[in-house]
Amino acid sequence: MKTYSLLFIFLSAAFLLGSCKDVVEGSGNYITETRTLAEINAVECSGDFNIILHKDSVKTVRIYAEDNIAPELVTQLKPDNTLSVYYRDYRTRYKHGKIDIYVPVSNFKSADISGSGLIKNTPIEYNEEVKLNVSGSGSIYLGDIVTTNLRSNISGSGTIELWGNSVNTDQTISGSGNIKTFGLLSRNAKSTISGSGNCEVNVSDLLTVNISGSGNVLYIGSPQITQTISGSGKVRSR
């Protein structure tokens, strides 16, 4: 019995030691690091970074961060021209100040946040098909949008806020986050809510709504409305 008890204590201690995370604290000394990559037209973010999209003929990513944090940031360009940004060691806990990552993009088509980060932009060129996704607590703020089809999805608690023009928009909320597009004029819009988040839409012709959760669809414009509601959410004109 004593042998089993000692073995249990040993295994428990080994498990606790193995599960302990290293901590890296920022030095407070900020630097700007540049990394030259090929063409980028999509971004994935799985950390607490600020990613600023901009138009530039020079394909150089600039990172503004503390000197001992910048080397821990991976900027991997995938074969489909998607830039994936994440920490080098997911087991490490990073305590740091501001991290700004400036990313030159062309024909931009996709943004995905799975952490608590932020993606925003200065004027850029958009693809005819644009997809945006937030599965964490992060936020996407994009302006000057000109596209044909735009899809936005939130399965977390984050925010997507957009400005510009899109012929068709498709918005889905399965979490508690909000999609705010009063500043995005669309001809046809589809809003699907199975969570508790709210969707704001600016639509001129046709609004199709499906609500099975408690979230609401708020709209501006004078569209024809087709709605299917099985939850407690509502469709309301602002």
C-alpha positions in Angstrom: 0.0 0.0 0.0 2.8 2.3 0.9 4.4 1.7 -2.5 1.2 2.6 -4.3 0.9 5.8 -2.2 4.5 6.9 -3.1 3.9 6.1 -6.7 0.7 8.2 -6.7 2.5 11.1 -5.1 5.3 10.9 -7.6 3.0 10.8 -10.6 0.9 13.7 -9.3 4.0 15.8 -8.8 5.3 14.9 -12.3 1.9 15.9 -13.8 1.8 19.2 -12.0 5.4 20.1 -13.0 4.7 19.1 -16.6 1.5 21.3 -16.7 3.2 24.4 -15.3 3.7 27.0 -17.9 6.8 29.1 -18.3 6.3 32.9 -18.1 8.0 35.4 -20.3 7.6 39.0 -19.2 8.2 41.9 -21.6 11.4 43.9 -21.0 9.8 47.3 -21.6 12.3 48.0 -24.3 10.4 48.4 -27.6 11.9 47.7 -31.0 10.6 47.5 -34.6 11.5 44.3 -36.4 10.9 43.8 -40.2 10.3 40.5 -42.0 10.2 40.2 -45.8 7.6 37.9 -47.2 5.7 37.2 -50.4 2.2 38.5 -51.3 -0.4 38.3 -48.5 -4.1 38.4 -49.1 -5.4 36.8 -45.9 -4.6 36.8 -42.2 -5.0 34.4 -39.3 -4.4 35.6 -35.7 -4.4 33.3 -32.7 -2.9 35.7 -30.1 -3.5 39.0 -28.4 -1.9 41.1 -31.2 -3.0 44.3 -33.0 -2.8 43.6 -36.7 -3.0 46.6 -39.0 -3.6 45.9 -42.7 -2.3 48.4 -45.2 -1.6 48.7 -48.9 2.1 48.7 -49.8 4.2 47.5 -52.8 6.9 46.5 -50.4 6.1 43.0 -48.9 7.5 43.6 -45.5 5.8 42.9 -42.2 6.7 45.3 -39.4 6.5 44.2 -35.8 6.5 46.7 -33.0 7.0 44.9 -29.7 9.3 44.5 -26.8 12.7 43.1 -27.8 12.3 39.8 -26.0 8.7 39.3 -27.2 9.2 40.0 -30.9 11.4 36.9 -31.5 8.6 34.8 -29.9 6.1 35.8 -32.6 5.8 33.6 -35.6 4.7 35.1 -39.0 4.1 32.1 -41.2 3.1 32.6 -44.8 1.1 29.6 -46.0 0.9 28.4 -49.7 -2.4 30.0 -50.2 -0.9 33.4 -49.3 -2.5 33.4 -45.8 -0.3 35.0 -43.1 -0.7 33.1 -39.8 0.5 35.0 -36.7 1.0 33.1 -33.4 3.3 32.6 -30.4 6.2 30.3 -30.9 5.4 28.2 -27.8 1.8 27.8 -27.0 2.7 26.4 -23.6 4.4 29.6 -22.5 2.5 32.5 -20.8 3.5 35.8 -22.3 3.1 39.0 -20.2 3.7 42.0 -22.4 2.8 45.5 -23.5 1.5 46.6 -26.9 2.2 44.4 -29.9 1.4 46.1 -33.3 2.0 44.1 -36.5 1.7 46.0 -39.8 0.8 43.7 -42.7 0.9 44.7 -46.3 -2.0 43.1 -48.2 -3.4 43.0 -51.8 -6.6 41.6 -53.1 -7.6 40.9 -49.4 -10.0 38.1 -49.0 -10.0 36.7 -45.4 -9.5 37.5 -41.7 -9.7 35.0 -38.9 -9.2 35.6 -35.1 -9.2 32.7 -32.6 -7.7 34.7 -29.7 -8.3 38.1 -28.2 -6.5 40.1 -30.9 -7.6 42.9 -33.1 -7.5 43.3 -36.9 -8.1 46.7 -38.5 -7.0 48.5 -41.6 -6.1 51.6 -43.5 -7.4 51.7 -47.1 -6.7 48.4 -48.9 -8.1 46.6 -52.0 -10.6 43.8 -51.4 -11.3 40.5 -53.2 -14.8 40.0 -54.7 -15.3 37.3 -52.0 -14.4 38.3 -48.4 -14.7 36.0 -45.3 -14.4 37.2 -41.7 -14.4 34.9 -38.7 -14.1 35.5 -34.9 -14.0 32.5 -32.7 -12.6 34.1 -29.6 -13.0 37.4 -27.8 -11.1 39.4 -30.5 -12.4 42.1 -32.8 -12.3 42.9 -36.5 -12.8 46.5 -37.6 -12.6 47.0 -41.4 -13.4 50.0 -43.5 -13.4 51.2 -47.1 -14.9 47.8 -48.1 -15.8 47.4 -51.8 -16.7 43.8 -52.6 -19.5 41.6 -54.0 -20.0 38.9 -51.4 -19.0 39.3 -47.8 -19.5 36.6 -45.1 -19.1 37.3 -41.4 -19.2 34.7 -38.6 -18.9 35.0 -34.8 -18.8 31.9 -32.6 -17.2 33.6 -29.7 -17.7 36.8 -27.7 -15.9 39.2 -30.0 -17.0 41.9 -32.4 -17.1 42.5 -36.1 -17.7 46.1 -37.3 -17.6 47.0 -41.0 -17.9 50.1 -43.2 -18.2 50.3 -47.0 -20.3 48.5 -49.7 -21.0 44.9 -50.5 -23.7 43.6 -52.9 -24.4 40.6 -50.8 -23.7 40.0 -47.1 -24.1 36.8 -45.0 -23.8 37.2 -41.3 -23.9 34.3 -38.7 -23.8 34.5 -34.9 -23.6 31.4 -32.8 -22.0 33.0 -29.8 -22.5 36.1 -27.7 -20.6 38.4 -30.0 -22.0 41.2 -32.1 -21.8 42.1 -35.8 -22.2 45.8 -36.5 -22.7 46.8 -40.1 -24.9 49.9 -40.1 -21.9 51.5 -42.0 -21.8 48.7 -44.6 -24.4 49.2 -47.4 -25.6 46.0 -48.9 -28.2 45.2 -51.5 -29.1 41.7 -50.1 -28.4 40.5 -46.6 -28.8 37.2 -44.7 -28.6 37.1 -40.9 -28.6 33.9 -39.0 -28.5 33.9 -35.2 -28.4 30.9 -32.9 -26.7 32.6 -30.1 -27.3 35.7 -27.9 -25.4 38.2 -30.0 -27.0 41.0 -32.0 -26.6 41.7 -35.7 -26.9 45.2 -37.2 -27.4 45.5 -41.0 -27.9 48.2 -43.6 -29.8 46.7 -46.5 -31.7 48.1 -49.5 -33.5 45.2 -51.3 -33.9 41.9 -49.4 -33.3 40.9 -45.8 -33.5 37.2 -44.9 -33.5 36.4 -41.2 -33.3 33.1 -39.3 -33.3 33.4 -35.5 -33.2 30.3 -33.2 -31.5 32.1 -30.3 -32.0 35.2 -28.2 -30.2 37.6 -30.4 -31.8 40.4 -32.4 -31.5 41.7 -35.9 -31.6 45.4 -36.2 -31.8 46.9 -39.7 -31.8 50.2 -41.5 -33.2 50.7 -45.0 -36.5 49.6 -46.6 -35.9 46.0 -47.6 -38.3 43.2 -48.3 -38.1 40.9 -45.2 -38.3 37.2 -45.0 -38.0 35.8 -41.5 -38.0 32.5 -39.6 -38.0 32.9 -35.8 -38.0 30.0 -33.4 -36.1 31.7 -30.6 -36.8 34.7 -28.4 -34.9 37.2 -30.7 -36.6 39.8 -32.8 -36.3 41.7 -36.1 -36.5 45.4 -35.6 -36.1 48.6 -37.7 -33.7 51.0 -36.0 
